[in-house]
Amino acid sequence: MTGTNLLILIALSAIWGGSFLLLRIGVPQFGPVSLIESRLVLAALFLGIMALAMGRNLQWRSRWRHYLLLGGINSALPFLLLAFSAQTLSASLMSILNATTPIWGALLAAVWGRAPLTRTTGLGLVLGTAGVAILVGFDAITLTPGAPLAIAASLSASLSYAVASMYARSRTQIKPFDNAHGSLWGASLLVLPLALMLPPPSMPQSSMWGAAITLGVLCTGIAYLMYFRLVKEVGAAPALTVTFLVPVFGVLWGHWLLDEVLGLHTLGGSALVICGTALVTGFSPRTLIQKRIQR
């Protein structure tokens, strides 16, 4: 991993960690559905401009079912669930719960019989589950009305991401950029009826539109391009380190900008979730360093 790639990795983690902060800021004025529709449309338009510049064709006529399905489970559903959670949960807690996506992926692979659980994977699942239990059991926010449902929604969003990842891997003939671009248009179409039925509770302030634009263009459109560049240049395994860094930035942004309280349970629970995720994904810093030295 070059210095440039390392900077991209850190920047991407900071951007995705900040998305939870922006959800917390934007949801009260936009409402969950309108904010997510704005995020999807802005991201789709941005990638649409990029696609025109690169001369890429979505082949919508032959792939529209695929884009709608992928958009539903990879963007529309998880984005809506996270926006719903943002009405109650802190940005810190949401970012940590989001790191359970690879753990859900391992469970799904085991249930479907594609990848039997090893001891290492099993230990990772136990650690990840323990981390979530500590976060949920000792966080004062869980005592607020609606918190259990919001926590379930955040974990369901991670599950949806895991399902989408497994589905996307089964469609290897479609390039990652096309999947991202097409699925964002598909997700926009799926959320549009809900957005028309559930408009914002009031006219959002101009500053809130800045948050919505940042969430759509930066945290979704530009972030997708950065991630795809990482996967292409350093491979999927090193790019997975973003999974471990996003909660770190999510917690930092929440504490720094929203004055969210950091307790020992936050640090301990997040450490267990990150360690569990590392074990489940098979991520090993030593192995990556050795591979770089051998090259």
N, C-alpha and C positions, 0 to 999 in steps of 0.2 A: 504494500500500500504506500503510494507516494505521499509526499507532504500535501499536495493538492487534494488527493483523495481523502486524506485524513481531515483536512479542513472542511471538505464537503460533508463528510460523515458527521462531524460535530455540528456544522450548521444545520444539517437536515434534522438532527436530533433536537436541536434548539427550536427549530420551526415547528416540528410535530409536537413537541412538548408545549409550545405556546398555543397550539390549537385548542387545548382544554381551557386555557385562560380566556381565549376569545369567545369560547362557548359560554363561559360564565358571565362574560361582559355583555354579549349580544342577546342572549335568550330572554332576559327580562323585558326588553323593548320590542324585539321582533316576534317573540314567541318561538317555540322549538321548530315548527314546521316551516314558517316563512324564512327563518334564518338558514335552515338547511337547503331550502330551494334556492335561495340566493347563492349559497356556497357552491352548489352543484352547477347552476347555470353559469356563474362567473368562471369556474374552473373549466367547464366544457368549452366556453367561448375562448378562453386563453389557449387551451390545447388545440382548438379548431384553427386559430390563427397560426399556431406552430405547424399544424398539419399542412395548411396551405403553403407555408413557407418552404416546407420540406417536400411538397408534392406528394403527400401520402393520401391514399384513398381508403376510406373506412369499409367499403363494400357493404354498405348498410342493407342493401336489398337481400343479400344472401346470408347476412349474419345478424339481422335485427333481433331474432329470438335470443341468440347468444348474448348480445349486448344488454338486452333487457334483463335477462336472468342474472348475469354477472353484475350489472349495475344495481339490481335489487339487493343482492346478498353482500356485495362488497362496498357499496356506498349508501344507497337509500336507507336500508334497514338499520345498519350500524350507526350511521350519522344521526338518524332520528332518535334512536335509543340513547345515544350519548347526549343529544340536545335535551331530551327528557330528563336524563340524570343530572344535567347541569343546573336544573332548577333547584336541586336539593344538595347534591354532593359538591365537595371542594374540587378544584382543578387537580390538586395533588392526589387525592384518592382516585379520581377517574383515570389519571395517567398511569398509576400503579396497577389498577385493575385491568387496564388495557394491555399491560405487558403479559397477561396470561394467554394471549392468543396462541403462541406456539404450544402451550400446555394443552389447550383444547384440541389443537391439531394432532398432537400425539395420541390423545384419547380417541379421537375420531378414526385415526389410522388403525388403532388397535381394535376398535369395535368392528370396523369394516374388514379386518383381517389382512390388511396390506402390510402392516409393520407391527409385529408382536412386541409387547413391552419387554425391554431388557431391564436388568437391575438398575442401571444408571438412569434410564428413563423413568422407572418406577420411583426411584429416590427423588428425581426432579419433580415428579407429580406430587409426592408427599410434601416436599419443601414448599412448592408453590401453593399448595392448598393450605399449609400451615401459615404461610405469609398472609394470604387473603383472610384467614380466620383471625389472625392477630390484628390486622388492619380494621376489620369489621367489628371485632369484639371489643376493642379498646378505644375506638375513635368515638368521641362524644357526638359527632354529627349523626351517628347511627341512631341516636335517641330522638332525633327530630321526626316529625310526622312525614311519612312517605319515604323515609330513607331506605328501608328494606327493599321496597319496590324499585327505587332508583339504583341500588346496588345490583339487584337482579338484572336490571336493564343494561347496566354497564358490562356485566359479565356476559350477557346475551349478545352484546355488540361484539365482544371478543370472539365468542363462538361463531358469530356470523362471518367475521373476518377469516376464521380458520376454515369454515366451509367454502368460502369463496376462493381461498388459496388452493385448496384441494381440487376444486372444480377447474380453476384456471390452469393448473398443471396438466389437466387432462385434455386441454385444448392447445397443445404446443404449436400447432400450425399457425396460430395467430400471434403476431409479434406483441411484446409487452406494451409498447406505446399505443398500438391500435386497441388493445384491451382497455387501457386506461381511458383513452379518448372516447371510444364508443360506449363504454360502460357508464361514463359520466353523463352522456346524452341520454342513455337509457334510464339512468337513475333520475335525471331531471324530469323526464316524462312521467315516471311512476309517482313522483312526489307532487307533481303539478296539481292533480285534482284535490289532494289534501290541502295544499297551499291556498287554493281558491276557496275551499270551505272554511279554512281556519286562518283568516288574515291576521296581521299584527294587532295586538290589543290597542295600540295607539301609533301615531305616526312617529317612527324612530327619529331620533336626533341625528343631525349631520355627522357628528362624531361617531355614532354607532354604525353609520354606513361605512366609515373607514374600517371599523372592525370586521364588518361583513366582507368587504372587498379583500382585506388582508387574509381572512379565513379562506376565501375562495381562490384567489389568484396565488397567494404565497404558500399557504399551508396545504393546498390541494394541487393546483396546477403546476407551479414551479417545483414543489416538493416531489411530485411524481417524476418530473424530468431528472431531478437530482438523484433520486433513488435508482432509476433505470440506468443512469450513467454509472453509478457505483456497481450495480450488478454486472454491467457489461465489462467494466475495467478491472474489477477486483474479484468478481465472482459472487455467487449468492451467499456463501458461508460468511465471508468477512462483512458483507452488507448487513447480515443479521445482527451485527453488534448495535445497530440503531435501535433494536428492540430493548436493549439494556440501558441505553443512554436516554431514551425518551422520558422514562419516569424520573430520572435525575433532573432533567430540565423542567419537567412538569411540576415537580415539587419546588424547585428553585423559583420559577416564575410565580407560582401561587403564593409562596412565602414572601417574596420580595415585593410583588405588585398588589397582591390582594390581602396581605397580612394574615395569611393562613397559618395556623399554629402547627409547629413541628414538634411532635412528641417522640419519646423513645419508641413507642409502638409504630410510628410512621417509618422511622429509620430501620427498625428491626424487621418489620413486615415487608417493606420494600426490598430489603437485602435478601430475604428469603425468596421472594417472588423472582427477583433477578437471578439468583443462584439456581433456583429450580428451572427457570427458563433456559439458562445456559446448559444445564445437564440434559434437558429434554432435546434441545437442538444439537447437542454434541459439540457446542462451541468450545474451543480450547485455544487460548492466547498463545500457549507454548507451541502448539502445532502450527499455527499461522506464522509465527516468527521463524520456526525451523524451515517451513516451506519457502519463505522469503530468502533465507540465507542460502538454501540449496539452489535457488535461481541465480 
